[in-house]
Amino acid sequence: MDAIAMLKDRRSIRKYKNEKVDRELMKEIVDIARWAPSWGNFQIARYTLVDDREIIRKFATDAVKGFGYNIKTLENATGVAVLSFVKGKSGKLDKDEYATSKASSWEVFDAGIACQTFCLAAHAKGIGTCIFGVIDDETISALVSLPGEETVAALIVYGIPDESPAPTPRKSVEKLLRFI
Ligand SMILES: Cc1cc2nc3c(=O)[nH]c(=O)nc-3n(C[C@H](O)[C@H](O)[C@H](O)COP(=O)(O)O)c2cc1C
């Protein structure tokens, strides 16, 4: 797949075929996503892939704050990645203090890069994704027994797409870009 087309054509997918994605394929996608850059190359992102329908149903009822849009997407989902990260590392250099005014925010930054890399890798392999920010991270941590050193960054619903959404609007380059 051409890299520029891949970047431009990825869409959030909210309708999926009623078919689980092969775990080996998901392993390949994480194998690609692990090449994402990270603060100090600490590689703090973790992926817990859930293809158990009962847990996915629990995500819908208990872990998306009753947000109808997300409940609807989860109703036909066959896979959900819990993207988490190891706390307290990114943002620090040799000392235990944070090196910049953004303090620990760099860990969320790292998770964001990992998230997009995972979504693009999935897209390149024909798997659709939808990032969920409207989530209840504590409930999700408990549902998947997340290790105590990690916290949830986002859910990424994944599966075989059953829709081809039209491109979503984007701001013009003139609005986004400044040269000095
Ligand atoms: C941090 C973040 C949080 C998001 N949260 C949700 C969400 O909770 N539910 C949802 O349906 N889409 C969610 N989205 C998807 C956005 O709505 C979507 O990326 C945006 O509308 C652009 O559409 P596209 O992804 O198809 O290009 C989220 C995206 C990001 C990056």
The ligand as a Gaussian input file, in Angstrom:
#p B3LYP/6-31G(d) Opt

LIG

0 1
 C       -8.178000      10.777000      21.001000
 C       -9.373000      10.338000      20.176000
 C      -10.555000       9.976000      20.820000
 C      -11.654000       9.533000      20.059000
 N      -12.778000       9.083000      20.718000
 C      -13.793000       8.560000      20.005000
 C      -14.896000       7.954000      20.655000
 O      -14.970000       7.868000      21.889000
 N      -15.875000       7.425000      19.872000
 C      -15.824000       7.433000      18.504000
 O      -16.749000       6.916000      17.854000
 N      -14.776000       8.007000      17.841000
 C      -13.770000       8.551000      18.556000
 N      -12.676000       9.077000      17.909000
 C      -12.623000       9.075000      16.430000
 C      -12.800000      10.492000      15.849000
 O      -14.155000      10.867000      15.964000
 C      -12.344000      10.463000      14.375000
 O      -10.970000      10.133000      14.322000
 C      -12.533000      11.822000      13.672000
 O      -13.905000      12.143000      13.589000
 C      -11.947000      11.818000      12.253000
 O      -12.511000      10.764000      11.473000
 P      -11.581000       9.638000      10.800000
 O      -10.890000       8.903000      11.918000
 O      -12.534000       8.743000      10.061000
 O      -10.604000      10.319000       9.915000
 C      -11.580000       9.511000      18.643000
 C      -10.382000       9.884000      18.014000
 C       -9.293000      10.269000      18.754000
 C       -7.990000      10.598000      18.051000

